[in-house]
């Protein structure tokens, strides 16, 4: 079993979620990832949302497995030299510091390329270079708002008609995965050119990319003045921009989230059902539900008619789902070929036997007072490779190992500690 990125060295100056989600995947793929952290504190997430006093947080642990930690004061001449020496040996150097910080430190792309022409440098920021927001710091909700996700998420009328961010980390982990794609492509490119390149990834672009069908919808609205497949049609007037989508599927089907029998005591006893608009798909749905009369009823027999009578359709389907639990509905309709799925809460996912068995949710042996913790494993699988999941490093755990590898003696390492270059 050969790890895909075995032999690659990554110098990782990212922190919080967006960058570390990317570099953790690089580590899981087999790269040696050296995480550079500030002496005395390290990655800010080490001490955020603590559940065990004196222990690294789950936030940090879930994003930094399989890495090595080097504390380094890069404001000192000695710290700059160490970082330079690491870059000389690196295949990839990545950072997500605030705009302008890496350049002020003396390690912008031009400098890095001079230090090591084969090194691929990656920067992850909130907004694109040249954007009027280029210097603005971005966090998860900022990216979701600036990337068009929040404007289209939530309810389209009433007091809850406000831009709403998704529970999915569209700005952070999603950007990390987009960043990963760029870095891996750069590795392949380097095999052809022999030279590294600069990969720049903005959080705004990553969110926009996931929302690409909304640009499709905007152009259809520009032309037609309406979107018949949106939940608000035909009940609300359309303005100049696409409305929030509520629970609609987002394509030319009737997808909706329905209450199941325990919805009053379980806020997640719901099921999502998709009614396909093709003739074959609609017939399959009607036969599964016992709604054969809909096939000839002029209110429901055509896609256009169904768009005009969404609420009646949703009410009829919910009269069925509300009599059963979400798993029962999923089993019954799924067996009959209807696209359907339960709304799974995070307690259900945490304990799901299938996900814990197939590697989607993995248990890490962190040791110490923490013992074990769960995290999300590598989202794709290989026929010939399974990651060796290791614990996250303590702050500066690998200082001596890394510096010795660079040729530093024990006396020099001790002096670096005295000079507060390392911790």
Secondary structure by P-SEA (a helix, b strand, c coil): cccccccbbbbccccccaaaaaaaaaaaaccbbbbbbccccccccccccccccccccaaaaaccccbbbbbbccccaaaaaaaaaaaaaccbbbbbccccccccccccaaaaaaacccbbbbbbcccccccccccccccaaaaaaaacccccccccccccccccccccccccaaaaaaaaaaaaaaaaaaaaccbbbbbbbbaaaaaaaaaaaaaaaaaaaacccccccccccccccccccccccccccccccbbbbbbccccccccccbbbbbbbccaaaaaaaaaaacccccccccccccaaaaaacaaaaaaaaaaaaaaccaaaaaaaaaaacccccccccaaaaaacaaaaaaccbbbbcccccccccccccccccccccccbbbbbbccccaaaaaaaaacccaaaaaaaaaacccc
